[in-house]
Amino acid sequence: MRLMHCLGLSALGFLSLCAARDARASEAVTPAPRTVVIRARALIDGTSAQARPDPVIVIRGDRIAEVYTGGAHPAPAGAQVIDLGAATLLPGLIDSHTHIFLQGEVPEAGGYDVQLLKYPASYRAARAVVAARRALEQGFTTIRDVETEGAGYGDVGIKQAIDDGYIPGPRMFVVTRAISTTGGYNLEGYAPEIQVPKGAQLIDGPIEARKAAREQLDHGADWLKVYMTHRSWVDEQGALVSQPTLTVEELRAIVDEAHGWRRKVACHAYNGIGLQRALDGGCDSIEHGLEISDAQIAQMLKQGTWYVPTLAVYYYDPAPADTPAGKRDRKRAAVHGVSFQKALRAGVKIAFGTDVGGFVWSDPSTRT
Ligand SMILES: [Zn+2]
């Protein structure tokens, strides 16, 4: 039985219980029972104003079939009953911005570059398997994984292994390689004579942009991810500046192609020109969106653009305060919270995203 199907909802204690069940099932020794009944103290159902007491959840096969609350409800004959005592149940969570192929870019461990330069693909895939399980164990039954960072189409394979029941993990939406421009993504800083791998597929011009989109969609991308800004720094006036990457024409080619496939486009955009191009080019979601102007918020509302702020990651490991990188890091965190609150008040559609992988997977994505 797949762990995510076993769940559909999550609770402390219940997760590890499901994990044990999954391990047995994956050895194909014991067929999963057809009906499972879960009892607990309370249920947060995501729609009621109050937690509902004494839930009884009936799961048939891999689906939640019935939910009862507020009193005793007899378990169907032959059902396996799991009594979680004082636990509170809630629906499976969704993390809209993850990187299972990234491991926190810890400087002492070689940072970002070592992952592309020294680690075999199999090593990175093995750690991605651990990351997928880790997401599930924290209650995320769905993730949108937004780029493999040089690991090609590895996310498609991990998703398939989860879907086929070989490994535990959440339902995944994957973007594969992501797209940026020449000068618009790592690895960088090496001698020009040396050919180094890049963490994203780099394009220049609308024709290359459309071709990259087609390739990625053809190889299994559920969404496309585009980098609309890259480097960022603080200028003489103390403002955050971000280098724009794709032109509106390049982005439009990608969006047009994706929409033709009935897929959507996520745009990494910090602020300024790149964020404006993301909106003008028809992005479906703005990732990070550290600094969004009032006019841009109005445009997001008009176009129905989703906003995926990633607040926590910018508080990790800032560089020393008196360095250019340190000033940038502090500015990024300072403006992000303000933009998030403005967008929330204005009624922009907001989805939860952590950017985990940008910080280590062993850190909690949620706190209880
Ligand atoms: Zn990210």
Boltz pocket constraint, residues with backbone or C-beta under 6 A from the ligand:
constraints:
  - pocket:
      binder: B
      contacts: [[A, 97], [A, 98], [A, 99], [A, 146], [A, 355], [A, 358]]
      max_distance: 6.0
